[in-house]
Amino acid sequence: VVAIKLYSRGLMGSLSPHIGNLSFLRIINLNNNSFRGRIPEEIGLLRRLMYIEFSNNSFLGTIPKNISQCRNLVYLNLIDNNFSGTIPPELQLLKKLRDLGIGKNKLLSGPIPQSIGNLTSLTQLALRSCSLSGEIPESLAQLRSLGILDLGIYSTQVVGKIPSGIGNLVGLSLVQLYNNKLEGPIPLSMGTLSNLYVLDLGDNGFTGDIPTNFGNLSLLTNLYLQGNNFSGHIPKSIGNCSNLLELYLSRNNLIGSIPQEILIPVLSISLDLSYNALMGSIPIEVGSLKNLAILDLSNNRLSGLIPNSLRTCISLEQLDLEGNLFEGQLPEGLSSLMGLTNLDLSRNNLSGTIPSSFGMLRLQQLNLSFNRLQGQTAISLQGNKQLCGGILELNLPPCPSSSSSSPISSRKNLSTPLKIVIPIAGVAAILCLVVFLYKIRASKKSPSSPPSFAGVTFLRLSYSDLLKATGGFAEANLVGFGRFGHVYKGILDDGVTVIAVKVLNLVTKGASKSFSAECNALRGIRHRNLLKILSVCESIDFQENDFKALVYEFKANGSLDKWLYYNGEREEGSDARLRNLDITERLNIAIDVAQALEYLHCGTESIIVHGDLKPSNILLGEDMSACVGDFGLSKILSSVVPPHESSSISTIGIKGTIGYVPPEYGMINSISTKGDVYSYGILVLEMFTNRRPTDDSFIDHVNLHNFVRAAFPNRVMEIVDPLIRIGPQQNDTEFEGCVCSIISIGLRCSKEISGERMSITNVVRELHKIRNKLSS
């Protein structure tokens, strides 16, 4: 017997000591079962053994010293078991060992052995979530092949300083040392680790200045320095980190102003500078953060006006400026941030009235308390279905505690706005505003260990993690498939996080190219209407075949295609309203998709052409918000052009989906943003007529565009899907006017001549006008 591969079989019991008789054994994989008991000492007899994978079981006792007799061992993974005792120093004898994973064994204690420095072939060392103590050994600096160092260990006693020789580990790409009791200054040599992608030193006791040479880390995507005792100014040089996606500097003692240099457009996840002593105004350059989702500058000493340039931060979901010295009026431009869900401007010196346009925001949390706002302000809460406050007079539900999830509801009934007029004056103004708007703030949670993965992703997930999450890629968890692979639903170890795993079928021609295209397109971009990528996995499976997968957030309501063409075979747990999309929901979906395209075409440093827009690539969340997914056919163009123009790139063998591919793609070997606009136009016509562009009724030269154009405008109500009327009753004339306006956009986007098509920016603008009219 050369290999034992019994991963994810639901096996129980203990490992027999007779395992020692299999003298030719090279691979043993028992990952993701329920094995208990001790690992038998006889495992040391397997001198040919190269691969031990025992993770995600319930093995207990000490790690046997005899494993050190397996001198050919290359891979040892004991993560997520119940091992106790200490790390055997005898492991130093495994000179060929490349991957050592002992993390998530909470009973494993004692120091990290000094002898670990003798494992000079190590490329990965994972000791997170144990109960280790003592200092990080200086010998760690001898591991010159090390690429991943993960000592992020909760509830631990690891103390002392980072070894001064860490700069010798030039191959490091990921360093996680969060939630320890490390102290002292950060060694300057860390600024020379030019291959570093992720650096997490959060929640320790580091002191001194943040090294200015961190600006040399040009590949860095995730920098976590929160919860320390850093002092001095924020280095301007951090702005040289041209791939930085998120920056956490909160809960330190930083002073001075916010350097405009760090406000780089590539930031797309979070910029958190809260709980410091920063002064001065917010630089107007904050408007360059068009990709940023979370901006937290709360609890500093910032002053001046809130810059109106924030209006161009179109991807913002959370904005927190609480506890500063801002003055002046609330910027009207904030109302243009349609993706904003959390807005906290409390405890400042703001004055004037609350702009009525704030009522257009779909907020879950809004806090304007403890300011000097005055006057009589009409506030519309229409569309804010997740806004809470517990105020009976306003029909707002109580806000959930920080431990409970926010309620999610459908984005329907925009036609019934709620208007409230609040007189505000002097001290009474503050009290009224507190009652009306104050949302008990969830306790500020530090991102003590924000999940991260080098490059484009936030989670580190191995093949075995995905295998476990999807039940061994079980057919019961298969939720979709496409030309290059299958999509599975999975649940991570926390039992809460639901994921969608797109597994590439690498035998299919073009699958690997599709994987690369999707990674390249999604790297560094973020928008509320783009499907969020959580991780990538490029490995080998347990049959030693190449394995590639993309991990996305899971969208509970599935694809738009399923909603448009429900076939009567409702899946267990699926929404009973399938095929019941009213005009408001379809319009909201059309707006969400248009906003995603506008971001891809105009909102990034490089233009991204999606290349395969269709209902099956539009995913719907629990609140029916839409996200565009599947970037396997996308192309990145070189530079941004004005939104009223088009940009193209030459390519050979253009692919797409029949019916959605623009006619010019069949004549020229180039793709352009106008091609996406054509696909979008067809999508809009399909959504409102419930006819596929490949419908059997379209013969000869008739297509969906021509079919609709022949009925437009006088007979348009004869061809639209009758189910669009299922929502709240509308005035017939106004209703038909809105439908005609939407159909007109679909027709203008899907014109045969590309130069005559609408710009996506104008599409977004006109659709918003239609929605405002429909809801009035």
C-alpha positions in Angstrom: 0.0 0.0 0.0 1.5 3.3 -1.1 -1.4 5.7 -0.3 -4.4 5.8 2.0 -6.9 8.5 1.0 -10.0 8.5 3.3 -10.7 12.2 3.5 -14.3 13.4 4.1 -15.8 9.9 4.6 -17.5 10.5 7.9 -15.2 7.9 9.5 -14.9 7.5 13.3 -12.8 5.5 15.8 -9.1 5.5 16.4 -6.1 4.9 14.2 -4.8 1.4 14.5 -1.2 0.8 15.6 -1.0 -1.7 12.8 -0.5 1.3 10.5 3.2 0.8 11.3 3.2 -2.4 9.2 2.5 -0.5 5.9 6.2 0.1 5.3 5.7 1.3 1.7 3.2 4.0 2.7 4.0 7.4 1.2 0.6 9.3 1.6 -2.0 9.1 4.4 -4.9 11.5 4.2 -7.6 11.3 6.9 -8.7 14.9 6.6 -12.2 15.9 7.7 -13.4 12.9 9.6 -14.1 12.2 13.2 -11.1 10.1 14.3 -10.4 10.2 18.0 -7.7 9.0 20.3 -4.0 9.2 20.0 -1.8 8.9 16.9 0.0 5.6 17.5 3.8 5.7 18.1 4.1 3.1 15.3 3.7 5.9 12.8 7.4 6.5 13.2 8.1 3.2 11.5 6.9 4.5 8.1 10.2 5.7 6.9 9.0 6.3 3.3 6.1 8.5 4.4 6.0 11.9 2.7 2.5 13.3 3.3 0.5 13.3 6.6 -2.9 15.0 6.5 -4.8 14.6 9.7 -6.5 18.0 9.9 -10.2 18.5 11.0 -10.5 15.5 13.2 -10.6 14.9 17.0 -7.2 13.4 17.7 -5.9 14.0 21.2 -2.9 13.5 23.4 0.6 14.7 22.6 2.1 14.9 19.1 4.2 11.7 18.9 7.9 12.3 18.9 8.3 9.3 16.7 7.0 11.3 13.7 10.5 12.7 13.6 11.6 9.3 12.3 9.7 9.8 9.1 12.7 11.6 7.6 11.2 11.9 4.1 8.2 13.8 5.4 7.4 16.9 3.3 3.9 17.8 4.5 2.5 17.5 8.1 -0.9 19.0 8.8 -2.4 18.4 12.3 -4.6 21.6 12.3 -8.0 21.6 14.1 -7.7 18.7 16.5 -7.4 18.4 20.3 -3.7 17.8 20.7 -2.2 18.8 24.1 1.3 19.1 25.5 4.1 20.9 23.7 5.5 21.0 20.2 8.1 18.2 20.1 11.6 19.6 19.6 12.4 16.4 17.8 10.5 17.7 14.7 13.8 19.5 13.9 15.0 16.2 12.4 12.5 16.5 9.5 15.0 18.3 7.2 12.7 17.9 4.1 9.6 19.3 5.8 8.1 22.1 3.8 4.6 22.6 5.3 4.0 22.4 9.0 0.4 23.1 10.3 -0.3 22.6 14.0 -2.8 25.5 14.5 -6.2 25.4 16.1 -5.2 23.0 18.8 -6.3 25.0 21.8 -4.7 22.7 24.4 -1.3 22.8 22.8 0.9 25.0 25.1 4.5 25.8 25.9 7.0 27.8 23.9 7.8 27.7 20.2 10.9 25.5 20.3 14.2 27.2 19.4 15.0 24.1 17.3 12.3 25.1 14.8 15.0 27.1 13.1 16.5 23.9 11.9 13.6 23.2 9.5 15.3 25.2 6.8 13.1 23.8 4.0 9.9 25.2 5.6 7.7 27.3 3.3 4.7 27.4 5.5 4.4 27.6 9.3 0.9 27.7 10.8 0.6 27.8 14.6 -2.5 30.0 15.0 -5.1 29.6 17.7 -3.1 27.5 20.2 -2.1 28.3 23.8 1.6 28.9 23.2 3.7 31.1 25.4 7.2 32.6 25.6 9.0 34.5 22.9 9.3 34.0 19.1 12.6 32.3 18.8 15.4 34.2 17.1 16.1 31.0 15.1 13.0 31.7 13.1 15.2 34.0 11.0 17.0 31.0 9.7 14.0 29.8 7.7 15.0 31.6 4.5 12.5 29.6 2.4 9.5 30.6 4.5 6.6 32.1 2.6 3.8 32.0 5.1 4.2 32.8 8.9 1.0 32.5 10.8 1.3 32.9 14.5 -2.0 34.8 15.0 -2.9 33.1 18.2 -6.0 34.1 20.3 -5.8 34.1 24.1 -2.0 33.5 24.1 1.0 34.5 26.1 3.5 35.0 23.2 5.5 38.0 24.3 8.7 39.9 23.5 9.8 41.4 20.2 9.8 40.4 16.6 13.1 38.7 15.9 15.5 41.3 14.4 16.6 38.9 11.7 13.1 38.6 10.2 14.4 40.7 7.3 16.3 37.7 6.2 13.1 35.9 5.2 12.9 37.6 1.8 10.4 35.1 0.5 7.7 35.9 3.1 4.3 36.8 1.5 2.1 36.5 4.5 2.9 37.4 8.2 0.2 37.2 10.8 1.1 37.9 14.4 -2.2 39.4 15.6 -3.6 39.1 19.2 -0.4 38.4 21.0 1.5 40.4 23.6 4.4 41.5 21.4 6.0 44.8 22.1 8.8 47.2 21.2 9.3 48.8 17.8 8.8 47.0 14.5 12.2 46.0 13.1 13.1 48.2 10.2 14.1 45.1 8.3 10.4 44.3 7.8 10.3 47.1 5.3 12.6 45.1 3.0 10.3 42.1 2.6 9.4 43.0 -0.9 7.3 39.9 -1.5 4.9 40.6 1.3 1.2 40.7 0.5 -0.4 40.5 4.0 1.0 42.0 7.2 -1.1 41.6 10.3 0.4 42.9 13.6 -2.9 44.0 15.1 -3.8 44.0 18.8 -0.3 43.7 20.3 1.7 46.3 22.3 4.0 47.6 19.6 5.4 51.1 20.2 7.4 53.8 18.3 6.7 55.1 14.8 5.3 53.2 11.9 8.3 52.5 9.7 8.5 54.8 6.7 10.1 52.0 4.6 6.7 50.2 4.6 6.2 52.3 1.5 8.7 49.9 -0.2 6.3 47.0 0.1 4.8 47.5 -3.4 2.9 44.2 -3.4 1.2 44.7 0.0 -2.6 44.4 -0.2 -3.6 44.2 3.5 -1.9 46.1 6.3 -3.3 45.7 9.9 -1.6 47.7 12.6 -4.7 48.5 14.8 -4.8 48.1 18.5 -1.1 49.0 19.4 0.7 51.9 20.9 2.2 53.4 17.7 2.9 57.1 18.0 4.0 59.9 15.6 2.6 60.7 12.2 1.1 58.4 9.6 3.9 57.9 7.0 3.2 59.5 3.7 5.1 56.6 2.1 2.3 54.2 2.6 0.8 55.8 -0.4 3.5 54.1 -2.5 1.8 50.7 -1.7 0.1 50.7 -5.1 -1.8 47.4 -4.4 -3.1 48.2 -1.0 -6.8 47.1 -0.5 -7.3 47.8 3.2 -5.4 49.8 5.9 -6.2 49.5 9.6 -4.4 52.0 11.9 -7.2 52.4 14.5 -6.7 52.5 18.3 -3.2 53.9 18.4 -1.7 57.2 19.4 -1.1 58.7 16.0 -1.0 62.5 15.7 -0.8 65.1 12.9 -3.0 65.3 9.9 -4.2 62.7 7.4 -1.6 62.6 4.6 -3.3 63.1 1.3 -0.7 60.6 -0.1 -2.4 57.6 1.6 -5.7 58.3 -0.1 -4.9 56.0 -3.1 -7.7 54.9 -5.4 -6.8 51.2 -5.1 -8.1 51.1 -1.5 -11.3 49.1 -1.9 -12.1 47.4 1.4 -11.5 49.6 4.4 -9.6 52.6 5.6 -9.8 52.8 9.4 -8.0 55.6 11.2 -10.4 55.7 14.2 -9.5 56.3 17.8 -6.3 58.2 17.4 -5.4 61.9 17.9 -5.4 63.1 14.3 -6.1 66.8 13.6 -6.8 69.1 10.8 -9.3 68.6 8.0 -10.1 65.7 5.7 -8.1 66.2 2.5 -10.3 66.9 -0.5 -8.4 64.1 -2.2 -10.6 61.7 -0.2 -12.8 61.9 -3.3 -10.3 59.7 -5.1 -11.4 56.7 -3.0 -14.0 55.6 -5.6 -13.5 51.9 -4.8 -13.6 52.1 -1.0 -16.4 50.3 1.0 -15.6 51.4 4.6 -14.2 54.8 5.8 -13.8 55.2 9.5 -12.3 58.4 10.9 -14.2 58.5 14.1 -13.0 59.6 17.5 -10.1 61.8 16.5 -9.7 65.6 16.6 -10.5 66.3 13.0 -12.1 69.7 12.2 -13.4 71.9 9.4 -16.0 71.1 6.9 -17.0 67.6 5.8 -15.7 67.7 2.2 -18.3 67.5 -0.5 -15.7 65.5 -2.5 -17.0 62.4 -0.6 -19.8 62.3 -3.1 -17.4 60.7 -5.6 -16.7 57.8 -3.2 -19.4 55.8 -5.0 -18.7 52.4 -3.5 -19.0 53.6 0.2 -21.1 51.3 2.3 -20.1 52.7 5.8 -19.0 56.2 6.7 -18.2 57.0 10.3 -17.0 60.5 11.3 -18.4 60.3 14.9 -16.6 62.1 17.7 -14.7 64.8 15.9 -14.9 68.6 15.6 -16.5 68.9 12.2 -18.6 72.0 11.6 -20.8 73.5 8.9 -23.7 71.9 7.1 -24.3 68.3 6.1 -22.9 67.9 2.6 -25.7 67.5 0.1 -23.4 65.3 -1.9 -23.6 62.5 0.6 -27.1 61.7 -0.7 -25.5 60.5 -4.0 -23.9 57.6 -2.2 -26.6 55.1 -3.0 -24.8 52.1 -1.6 -24.4 53.7 1.9 -25.9 51.5 4.6 -24.3 53.0 7.8 -23.8 56.7 8.3 -22.6 58.1 11.7 -21.9 61.9 12.0 -22.8 62.1 15.7 -20.9 64.1 18.3 -19.6 66.9 16.1 -20.5 70.6 15.7 -22.6 70.3 12.6 -25.3 72.9 12.0 -28.1 73.7 9.5 -30.8 71.4 8.3 -30.8 67.7 7.3 -31.0 67.6 3.5 -34.3 66.0 2.4 -32.3 64.1 -0.2 -31.0 61.9 2.6 -34.3 60.2 2.4 -33.2 58.5 -0.9 -30.5 56.6 0.9 -31.2 52.9 1.9 -29.7 53.2 5.4 -29.6 50.5 8.1 -28.0 52.8 10.7 -28.1 56.6 10.8 -26.8 58.6 13.7 -26.7 62.5 13.6 -27.1 63.0 17.3 -25.3 65.6 19.5 -24.8 68.2 16.9 -26.3 71.7 16.4 -28.7 71.0 13.7 -31.7 73.3 13.6 -34.7 74.4 11.5 -37.6 72.5 10.2 -36.7 69.5 8.1 -38.8 67.1 6.1 -37.3 63.7 6.1 -38.4 60.9 3.8 -37.7 57.3 5.0 -39.0 55.7 1.8 -36.9 52.7 0.7 -35.1 52.5 4.0 -36.6 49.2 4.9 -33.7 48.2 7.2 -33.6 51.5 9.2 -34.3 50.9 12.9 -34.7 52.9 16.0 -37.6 51.7 18.1 -39.5 54.9 17.7 -43.2 54.0 17.6 -44.3 57.3 16.1 -42.0 56.7 13.2 -43.0 53.0 12.8 -39.3 52.1 13.1 -38.6 48.6 14.6 -36.3 48.2 17.6 -32.6 47.9 16.6 -31.1 44.5 17.1 -28.3 44.1 19.6 -24.8 43.9 18.3 -24.9 40.1 18.6 -27.9 39.7 16.3 -28.1 40.2 12.6 -29.9 43.0 11.0 -33.3 42.2 9.6 -33.4 42.0 5.8 -36.5 42.7 3.8 -37.6 43.1 0.2 -37.0 46.3 -1.7 -40.6 46.7 -2.6 -43.4 49.3 -2.0 -41.3 52.3 -3.0 -44.6 53.9 -3.9 -45.6 54.6 -0.3 -43.2 57.2 1.1 -43.4 58.2 4.7 -42.9 61.9 5.4 -42.1 63.2 8.9 -41.6 66.8 9.8 -39.6 67.6 12.9 -39.3 71.1 14.4 -35.8 71.6 15.7 -34.6 74.5 17.8 -32.0 75.0 20.4 -31.6 72.3 23.1 -34.9 70.8 22.0 -33.4 70.3 18.6 -30.8 68.0 20.0 -33.3 66.0 22.0 -35.6 65.6 19.1 -32.8 64.6 16.8 -31.6 62.0 19.3 -35.0 60.5 19.6 -35.5 60.5 15.8 -32.2 59.4 14.5 -30.1 58.0 17.3 -29.3 54.4 16.7 -27.7 52.7 19.7 -24.3 52.2 18.4 -23.1 48.6 18.2 -20.0 48.3 20.3 -17.0 49.2 18.2 -15.4 46.0 17.2 -11.8 46.1 16.2 -10.8 44.1 13.1 -8.6 42.1 15.4 -7.9 39.6 12.7 -9.5 40.6 9.5 -9.5 37.5 7.3 -6.9 37.9 4.5 -5.3 36.1 1.7 -2.4 37.2 -0.4 -3.4 39.2 -3.5 -7.1 39.4 -4.4 -8.8 37.7 -1.5 -9.7 37.9 2.2 -9.9 34.3 3.3 -7.2 31.6 3.3 -9.0 28.5 2.2 -7.3 25.2 1.3 -8.6 22.4 -0.9 -9.5 20.5 2.2 -11.4 23.5 3.6 -13.5 23.7 0.5 -14.0 19.9 0.4 -15.3 20.0 4.0 -17.5 23.1 3.4 -19.2 21.6 0.4 -19.6 18.1 1.8 -17.1 16.7 -0.6 -18.6 18.7 -3.5 -21.8 16.7 -3.0 -24.4 16.9 -5.7 -26.9 18.1 -3.1 -24.8 21.2 -2.8 -24.6 21.8 -6.5 -26.4 25.2 -7.2 -25.3 25.9 -10.8 -22.9 25.1 -13.6 -21.5 26.9 -16.6 -19.2 26.4 -19.5 -16.1 26.1 -17.4 -17.2 24.4 -14.2 -19.7 23.9 -11.4 -20.8 26.0 -8.5 -21.4 24.5 -5.0 -22.9 26.0 -1.9 -20.7 25.6 1.2 -20.6 26.5 4.9 -17.3 27.3 6.6 -16.2 25.9 9.9 -17.8 28.8 11.8 -21.1 27.3 10.9 -22.3 30.8 9.8 -20.4 31.9 6.7 -22.1 30.6 3.5 -20.0 30.6 0.4 -20.4 29.8 -3.3 -17.5 27.7 -4.7 -16.9 27.8 -8.4 -14.8 24.7 -9.3 -13.1 24.9 -12.7 -13.3 21.9 -15.0 -9.7 22.1 -16.1 -10.2 19.5 -18.8 -12.5 22.0 -20.6 -10.6 24.1 -23.2 -10.2 27.7 -21.9 -11.0 26.9 -18.3 -7.6 27.9 -17.0 -7.6 31.0 -19.1 -11.0 31.8 -17.7 -9.7 31.4 -14.1 -6.8 33.8 -14.9 -9.2 36.3 -16.5 -11.5 36.3 -13.5 -8.7 36.7 -11.0 -7.2 39.6 -13.0 -10.5 41.3 -13.4 -11.5 41.1 -9.7 -8.1 42.0 -8.2 -8.4 45.3 -6.4 -12.0 46.1 -7.5 -15.0 46.4 -5.1 -18.5 47.6 -5.7 -21.8 46.8 -3.9 -23.2 45.5 -7.2 -20.3 43.2 -8.1 -20.3 39.7 -6.6 -17.7 39.8 -3.8 -14.8 37.3 -4.2 -13.7 35.8 -0.8 -10.8 33.6 -1.8 -9.1 31.7 -4.6 -7.7 28.2 -4.3 -5.0 26.9 -6.7 -3.8 23.5 -5.5 -4.0 19.8 -6.1 -6.8 17.6 -5.0 -6.4 14.3 -3.2 -6.2 12.4 -6.5 -3.1 14.7 -7.2 -4.9 16.4 -10.0 -4.7 20.2 -10.5 -7.5 22.0 -8.7 -8.6 25.6 -9.2 -11.6 27.3 -7.6 -13.0 30.7 -6.9 -14.9 31.4 -3.7 -17.6 34.0 -3.7 -20.2 35.3 -1.2 -23.3 33.2 -1.5 -26.4 35.0 -2.8 -29.5 33.4 -1.2 -32.0 34.2 -3.9 -29.9 32.7 -6.7 -29.8 34.0 -10.3 -32.1 36.4 -12.1 -32.5 33.7 -14.7 -34.2 31.5 -12.1 -36.6 34.3 -11.1 -37.5 35.1 -14.7 -38.0 31.5 -15.9 -39.1 29.5 -12.8 -40.0 26.0 -14.2 -42.4 25.0 -11.5 -39.9 22.7 -9.6 -39.4 24.8 -6.5 -36.4 23.8 -4.5 -36.7 23.3 -0.8 -36.2 26.5 1.0 -36.4 28.7 -2.1 -38.5 31.9 -2.2 -42.2 31.2 -2.8 -42.4 34.4 -4.9 -40.4 33.0 -7.8 -41.6 34.5 -11.1 -43.3 37.3 -9.1 -41.0 40.2 -9.8 -43.0 43.5 -10.0 -42.0 46.5 -11.9 -40.2 48.1 -8.9 -38.0 45.1 -8.3 -37.1 44.7 -11.9 -36.3 48.4 -12.1 -34.1 48.1 -9.0 -32.3 45.1 -10.5 -31.8 47.1 -13.8 -30.3 50.0 -11.8 -28.0 47.7 -9.8 -26.6 46.1 -13.0 -26.2 49.4 -14.7 -24.3 50.8 -11.7 -22.0 47.8 -11.8 -21.2 48.4 -15.5 -20.7 52.1 -14.9 -18.1 51.2 -12.2 -16.3 48.7 -14.5 -16.3 51.1 -17.4 -15.6 54.4 -15.6 -14.8 53.9 -11.9 -11.5 52.0 -12.0 -8.0 52.9 -13.2 -8.4 50.4 -16.1 -11.5 49.8 -18.0 -13.0 46.3 -17.5 -15.3 44.8 -20.1 -17.5 42.1 -18.6 -18.1 40.3 -21.9 -20.9 37.9 -20.8 -23.8 39.8 -19.3 -26.9 37.7 -19.0 -29.6 36.8 -16.4 -27.7 33.7 -15.1 -24.7 35.9 -14.3 -26.9 38.3 -12.2 -27.1 37.1 -8.6 -29.8 38.3 -6.1 -29.3 38.8 -2.4 -31.9 38.4 0.4 -33.0 42.0 -0.1 -33.2 41.4 -3.9 -30.3 43.6 -4.6 -28.4 42.5 -7.7 -24.7 41.7 -8.1 -22.9 41.0 -11.4 -20.8 37.9 -11.4 -18.8 35.5 -13.6 -15.8 37.5 -15.0 -14.4 34.5 -16.9 -14.7 36.2 -20.3 -13.8 39.7 -19.1 -11.0 41.8 -20.6 -9.0 44.6 -19.0 -8.4 47.6 -21.2 -5.3 49.8 -20.7 -6.7 53.1 -19.6 -9.9 55.0 -18.7 -11.6 57.2 -21.3 -14.5 59.6 -20.8 -17.8 57.9 -20.1 -19.4 59.3 -23.3 -16.7 57.6 -25.4 -16.0 53.9 -26.0 -12.8 52.0 -25.7 -11.9 48.7 -27.3 -9.2 46.1 -27.4 -8.3 43.7 -30.2 -8.6 40.0 -29.4 -8.9 36.7 -31.2 -11.7 34.2 -30.7 -14.2 36.4 -29.0 -16.7 34.4 -27.0 -20.0 35.2 -25.3 -23.5 33.9 -25.1 -25.7 33.8 -28.2 -28.3 36.5 -28.1 -26.3 38.8 -25.9 -23.2 39.2 -28.1 -23.3 42.5 -30.0 -23.4 42.1 -33.8 -20.1 43.9 -34.4 -18.3 41.1 -32.5 -19.0 38.8 -35.4 -17.2 41.2 -37.9 -14.2 42.5 -35.9 -11.8 40.9 -33.5 -12.2 43.5 -30.8 -14.4 44.0 -27.7 -15.5 47.3 -26.2 -17.6 48.8 -23.4 -20.3 49.4 -26.0 -20.5 45.6 -26.3 -21.5 45.4 -22.7 -24.0 48.2 -23.2 -25.6 46.1 -26.0 -25.8 43.0 -23.7 -27.3 45.2 -21.0 -30.0 46.5 -23.4 -31.0 43.0 -24.4 -31.1 42.1 -20.7 -33.5 45.0 -19.9 -35.8 44.0 -22.8 -35.7 40.4 -21.6 -36.5 41.3 -18.0 -39.6 43.3 -18.9 -40.9 41.1 -21.7 -40.0 37.7 -20.2 -38.7 36.5 -23.5 -35.2 35.1 -24.1 -33.3 36.5 -27.0 -33.1 32.9 -28.3 -36.9 32.4 -28.1 -38.1 29.9 -30.7 -40.6 32.5 -32.0 -37.8 34.6 -33.4 -37.1 33.5 -36.9 -35.6 34.9 -40.1 -34.3 38.4 -39.2 -36.5 38.9 -36.2 -34.7 39.2 -32.8 -35.7 40.5 -29.4 -34.7 44.1 -30.2 -36.7 44.1 -33.5 -39.7 42.4 -31.8 -39.9 45.1 -29.1 -39.2 47.9 -31.5 -42.1 46.9 -33.7 -44.5 47.3 -30.7 -42.9 50.5 -29.3 -44.5 52.7 -28.1 -48.2 52.2 -28.8 -48.4 48.5 -28.3 -45.7 48.1 -25.7 -48.1 47.0 -22.9 -49.2 44.1 -25.1 -45.7 42.5 -25.1 -44.5 43.2 -21.5 -44.7 40.5 -18.9 -48.1 40.9 -17.2 -46.6 40.0 -13.8 -44.9 43.4 -13.5 -48.3 44.7 -12.2 -48.3 42.4 -9.2 -47.0 45.1 -6.8 -48.8 48.2 -5.4 -51.4 49.6 -7.8 -50.2 52.4 -10.0 -52.0 55.0 -12.1 -52.3 53.4 -15.5 -51.1 56.3 -17.5 -48.1 57.0 -15.3 -47.4 53.3 -15.0 -47.3 52.8 -18.8 -45.2 55.9 -19.1 -42.6 54.4 -16.8 -42.7 51.1 -18.7 -42.2 52.9 -22.0 -39.3 54.8 -20.6 -37.6 51.6 -19.4 -38.2 49.9 -22.7 -36.8 52.9 -24.6 -33.6 52.6 -22.7 -33.3 48.9 -23.6 -33.9 49.7 -27.2 -31.3 52.5 -27.3 -28.7 50.3 -25.6 -29.2 47.5 -28.0 -29.0 49.4 -31.3 -27.1 47.6 -34.1 -24.6 50.4 -34.6 -22.4 50.6 -31.5 -21.9 54.4 -31.8 -25.6 55.0 -31.5 -25.9 53.2 -28.1 -26.4 55.1 -24.9 -23.5 55.6 -22.5 -23.9 53.6 -19.3 -23.6 56.8 -17.2 -26.6 58.2 -19.0 -28.5 54.9 -18.4 -27.9 55.1 -14.7 -29.0 58.7 -14.6 -32.2 58.1 -16.6 -33.2 55.0 -14.6 -32.9 56.9 -11.3 -35.3 59.5 -12.7 -37.7 56.8 -13.7 -37.5 55.3 -10.2 -38.1 58.6 -8.5 -41.2 59.2 -10.7 -42.5 55.7 -10.1 -42.2 56.1 -6.3 -43.7 59.6 -6.2 
